[in-house]
Amino acid sequence: MPPEPQLNQEMRVAAQARLLETSHGAREPQVIIEQAHRVFGLGALALVSSFGAESAVLLHMVAQIDPNIPVLFLDTGKHFTATLDYRHQLTQQLGLQNVQDITPLSESLRRDDRYGALSMTDKDRCCFLRKVEPMTRAVAPFKAWMTGRKQFQAATRQHLPSFEAVGVRIRINPLAHWQSDDLIAYMRRHDLPVHPLTLQNYRSIGCMPCTRPVEEGEDQRAGRWAGSDKTECGIHLSGLTQQLEQKGAIK
């Protein structure tokens, strides 16, 4: 069990998240981002972005408010080339000043995925090595981070709040209440480039070995880990908090 000071801190953060959700959770995404920027400040707030199918919207909003907000990109070593090209394009076009590539530990890959085929035999372990552990290191210095998750993406996200506590940190989902039409309209209004793979019916774009196009009638994330019961890589689940605690990253 966590020591009492940590429990007290987690309770304070949980209360802060509830207060922010009550006061700003239903506001427009730009207002949510501005409030987060005011509350946490530049040195304590980051955005985690996959530079995926809908990432341009949130990245553009953040760039308009403060292009110096750190943008954390989990470079798993398994991305589509189109995603890496799109990352470069958006960074330049939006004027993002602090995009950070977060990579897996080379020693972990040498030990557990020497041939780069772990996703074929143990998807959870592969995601842990290439996403969860790097994410743990990436968010440790911050008090809060933003994601691009939305309620409509999958049944597992239909009750997603705009502000939620993760241990002693707050995770912010500015686009939680937006629908697909809202995203499309925003991208058109601001003339934002689309991820090239969306033209091939990819709707949720992750690592190449575990992503396929979405069929008619499927939910947006059906193309992720198709053929398995896996629905999340783990960076948005409670296991991230456990990793932060184990590594002593929670202060």
Backbone torsions as a table, in degrees:
resi	resn	phi	psi	omega
1	MET	NA	139.1	179.3
2	PRO	-60.5	148.6	178.4
3	PRO	-63.3	158.7	-174.4
4	GLU	-57.3	-43.5	178.5
5	PRO	-57.5	-38.0	179.4
6	GLN	-68.5	-41.0	177.5
7	LEU	-60.6	-42.2	178.2
8	ASN	-61.8	-40.8	179.3
9	GLN	-66.7	-40.2	177.9
10	GLU	-62.8	-37.8	178.3
11	MET	-66.0	-39.6	178.4
12	ARG	-65.1	-42.4	-179.8
13	VAL	-66.9	-40.1	178.0
14	ALA	-61.4	-39.9	178.0
15	ALA	-66.4	-40.0	178.1
16	GLN	-63.2	-42.0	179.0
17	ALA	-62.6	-42.3	179.0
18	ARG	-63.4	-40.4	179.9
19	LEU	-64.6	-44.9	178.8
20	LEU	-64.4	-38.5	178.5
21	GLU	-64.2	-40.6	179.8
22	THR	-67.1	-41.5	-174.1
23	SER	-85.2	-30.8	-173.0
24	HIS	-132.5	-3.6	-173.4
25	GLY	-60.5	-28.4	-178.0
26	ALA	-98.6	5.0	-178.5
27	ARG	-78.9	171.7	178.0
28	GLU	-65.6	151.6	-176.8
29	PRO	-53.7	-41.1	-178.5
30	GLN	-62.7	-36.5	178.6
31	VAL	-68.2	-40.0	178.1
32	ILE	-61.9	-44.2	179.7
33	ILE	-64.4	-44.2	179.6
34	GLU	-61.4	-41.6	179.0
35	GLN	-65.0	-43.1	178.2
36	ALA	-61.3	-38.9	179.6
37	HIS	-65.0	-39.0	178.6
38	ARG	-69.1	-43.3	-174.3
39	VAL	-71.1	-44.3	-171.6
40	PHE	-101.4	-26.0	178.8
41	GLY	79.5	164.9	-173.0
42	LEU	-62.1	-37.9	-174.8
43	GLY	-78.6	-8.3	-174.5
44	ALA	-121.1	3.8	-176.7
45	LEU	-125.0	135.4	177.9
46	ALA	-136.6	165.1	172.7
47	LEU	-117.7	128.2	173.0
48	VAL	-97.4	122.0	-177.0
49	SER	-131.1	138.9	176.1
50	SER	-90.4	-6.7	-172.0
51	PHE	50.2	44.2	-177.2
52	GLY	-97.6	-152.2	-168.6
53	ALA	-59.5	-37.7	-176.5
54	GLU	-117.6	11.3	-171.6
55	SER	-65.4	-26.5	-175.7
56	ALA	-58.8	-33.0	-176.9
57	VAL	-62.7	-56.5	-177.8
58	LEU	-67.3	-37.7	177.8
59	LEU	-61.9	-39.9	178.2
60	HIS	-65.6	-43.8	178.9
61	MET	-59.5	-45.7	-179.8
62	VAL	-63.9	-42.7	-179.7
63	ALA	-62.4	-34.1	179.2
64	GLN	-70.3	-30.7	-178.4
65	ILE	-86.0	-46.0	176.4
66	ASP	-165.1	103.5	-178.2
67	PRO	-68.2	-6.1	179.4
68	ASN	-91.0	-4.9	175.6
69	ILE	-59.3	128.9	180.0
70	PRO	-60.7	133.4	175.5
71	VAL	-112.4	117.6	-175.7
72	LEU	-99.3	117.4	-179.7
73	PHE	-112.0	117.2	178.9
74	LEU	-78.1	99.4	178.6
75	ASP	-86.6	92.1	-172.0
76	THR	-73.7	-15.1	-173.2
77	GLY	84.5	1.4	-178.5
78	LYS	-126.1	14.7	-178.9
79	HIS	-72.8	154.8	168.7
80	PHE	-62.2	145.1	174.5
81	THR	-58.2	-34.9	179.3
82	ALA	-61.1	-34.9	178.4
83	THR	-68.2	-42.5	179.1
84	LEU	-65.1	-38.7	176.4
85	ASP	-65.9	-40.3	179.9
86	TYR	-65.9	-38.8	175.7
87	ARG	-57.0	-47.4	179.8
88	HIS	-63.7	-44.2	-178.6
89	GLN	-61.0	-49.0	-178.3
90	LEU	-66.3	-39.6	179.4
91	THR	-57.4	-45.6	-179.1
92	GLN	-70.8	-46.8	-174.7
93	GLN	-66.3	-38.4	-176.9
94	LEU	-88.4	-8.5	179.8
95	GLY	71.4	30.8	178.3
96	LEU	-67.9	128.8	-170.7
97	GLN	-100.6	-9.1	-173.0
98	ASN	-144.9	56.9	176.1
99	VAL	-84.9	125.6	-176.4
100	GLN	-116.6	125.5	175.9
101	ASP	-85.2	119.2	-179.6
102	ILE	-104.5	119.0	-173.1
103	THR	-114.3	158.5	176.3
104	PRO	-65.3	160.2	175.3
105	LEU	-72.6	125.9	-176.7
106	SER	-61.3	-35.6	-179.2
107	GLU	-67.7	-33.6	177.7
108	SER	-67.8	-40.3	178.7
109	LEU	-67.3	-39.5	178.4
110	ARG	-63.4	-36.5	-177.1
111	ARG	-77.9	-44.3	-169.4
112	ASP	-109.5	-15.3	-177.2
113	ASP	-144.5	52.6	-173.0
114	ARG	-57.8	-35.6	-175.7
115	TYR	-101.3	4.6	175.4
116	GLY	70.1	21.5	-176.6
117	ALA	-117.9	17.5	-175.9
118	LEU	-60.9	-29.4	-178.6
119	SER	-62.7	-20.1	-179.9
120	MET	-79.3	-24.1	-174.8
121	THR	-115.6	-28.2	-177.4
122	ASP	-150.6	85.5	-175.6
123	LYS	-64.0	-37.5	-179.4
124	ASP	-64.1	-43.6	-179.9
125	ARG	-66.5	-39.4	178.6
126	CYS	-61.6	-45.6	178.3
127	CYS	-63.2	-36.7	178.6
128	PHE	-62.3	-48.3	-177.2
129	LEU	-65.7	-40.2	-170.5
130	ARG	-97.8	-13.7	-177.9
131	LYS	-130.7	-55.7	-171.8
132	VAL	-65.9	-50.0	-179.7
133	GLU	-63.7	-46.3	176.4
134	PRO	-60.7	-38.4	178.6
135	MET	-63.3	-38.1	177.8
136	THR	-56.9	-47.6	179.1
137	ARG	-66.1	-36.5	-173.6
138	ALA	-69.0	-42.5	-174.6
139	VAL	-88.3	-11.4	-175.7
140	ALA	-53.1	-38.5	-177.8
141	PRO	-75.7	-6.9	-171.3
142	PHE	-108.0	155.8	175.2
143	LYS	-88.8	-22.0	-178.9
144	ALA	-154.3	151.3	173.9
145	TRP	-141.9	152.2	-178.9
146	MET	-104.1	147.8	175.6
147	THR	-128.4	169.2	178.5
148	GLY	-100.9	18.2	-177.9
149	ARG	-67.9	147.3	178.9
150	LYS	-134.1	154.3	-177.9
151	GLN	-65.5	-35.2	-173.3
152	PHE	-75.0	-11.3	-171.8
153	GLN	-65.2	-34.0	-177.1
154	ALA	-164.9	160.2	179.8
155	ALA	-60.3	-30.1	-179.2
156	THR	-71.8	-9.1	-177.5
157	ARG	-117.0	9.0	-170.2
158	GLN	-68.4	-17.4	177.9
159	HIS	-110.7	20.2	-176.8
160	LEU	-60.7	125.9	176.6
161	PRO	-85.4	169.8	175.3
162	SER	-79.1	-32.1	178.7
163	PHE	-127.6	132.4	177.7
164	GLU	-147.4	146.2	179.3
165	ALA	-84.3	137.9	172.7
166	VAL	-129.0	93.4	-174.1
167	GLY	63.9	-122.1	179.6
168	VAL	-102.5	20.0	176.2
169	ARG	-123.7	163.2	178.3
170	ILE	-116.8	131.6	175.6
171	ARG	-102.2	133.5	-173.6
172	ILE	-119.2	130.6	-179.2
173	ASN	-120.5	80.0	-173.0
174	PRO	-59.0	-28.7	-176.1
175	LEU	-97.3	12.6	-172.9
176	ALA	-50.9	-40.6	-172.7
177	HIS	-96.3	-1.9	179.4
178	TRP	-76.5	151.1	176.5
179	GLN	-105.0	170.7	-179.1
180	SER	-56.9	-41.0	-179.6
181	ASP	-62.7	-35.2	177.5
182	ASP	-62.9	-42.6	-179.3
183	LEU	-65.9	-44.7	180.0
184	ILE	-61.6	-44.7	-179.5
185	ALA	-62.9	-41.1	179.8
186	TYR	-64.3	-44.2	-178.9
187	MET	-63.4	-39.3	178.4
188	ARG	-68.8	-41.7	-177.9
189	ARG	-62.4	-34.5	-177.3
190	HIS	-105.9	9.5	175.7
191	ASP	52.7	50.6	-178.9
192	LEU	-89.6	140.6	-179.8
193	PRO	-72.4	144.9	177.6
194	VAL	-89.8	154.9	172.8
195	HIS	-65.6	129.1	-175.7
196	PRO	-54.8	-31.8	-176.4
197	LEU	-72.7	-17.7	177.1
198	THR	-65.4	-24.6	177.8
199	LEU	-71.9	-12.7	177.1
200	GLN	-107.0	18.8	175.6
201	ASN	74.8	21.1	167.6
202	TYR	-80.4	130.0	-178.2
203	ARG	-114.3	-30.3	174.3
204	SER	-129.7	116.3	-167.7
205	ILE	-113.5	115.4	177.1
206	GLY	-119.1	-137.0	179.3
207	CYS	-72.5	146.0	-175.0
208	MET	-56.6	-45.5	-176.6
209	PRO	-65.5	-20.3	-172.2
210	CYS	-119.0	24.0	-178.6
211	THR	-133.1	133.5	175.6
212	ARG	-134.0	165.2	174.4
213	PRO	-63.1	158.3	-178.9
214	VAL	-96.7	136.6	179.0
215	GLU	-85.3	161.1	178.3
216	GLU	-56.6	129.1	177.4
217	GLY	89.5	-10.6	177.9
218	GLU	-81.5	155.0	175.4
219	ASP	-74.7	168.1	-168.5
220	GLN	-59.9	-31.5	-175.2
221	ARG	-99.8	12.6	-178.7
222	ALA	-65.1	-21.6	-179.5
223	GLY	-82.7	0.6	179.3
224	ARG	-97.1	126.4	179.1
225	TRP	53.5	40.3	-178.2
226	ALA	-58.5	142.5	-179.9
227	GLY	87.5	-0.6	176.8
228	SER	-127.5	172.0	178.6
229	ASP	-91.7	9.3	-179.7
230	LYS	-77.6	133.6	-179.8
231	THR	-124.9	-15.5	-179.1
232	GLU	-139.4	147.7	179.0
233	CYS	-74.6	-25.8	178.6
234	GLY	119.8	-16.1	-176.3
235	ILE	-71.8	-16.7	179.6
236	HIS	-104.7	6.7	-175.8
237	LEU	-105.0	176.3	-175.0
238	SER	-65.7	-21.0	179.7
239	GLY	-60.0	-26.1	178.2
240	LEU	-64.9	-42.3	177.9
241	THR	-60.7	-42.5	179.3
242	GLN	-61.5	-40.2	178.8
243	GLN	-65.6	-40.4	178.1
244	LEU	-61.4	-41.9	-179.9
245	GLU	-66.0	-45.1	-178.0
246	GLN	-63.2	-34.0	-179.0
247	LYS	-86.6	-1.2	179.8
248	GLY	72.9	20.9	-177.2
249	ALA	-81.5	-18.0	177.9
250	ILE	-81.9	122.2	-178.5
251	LYS	-111.3	NA	NA
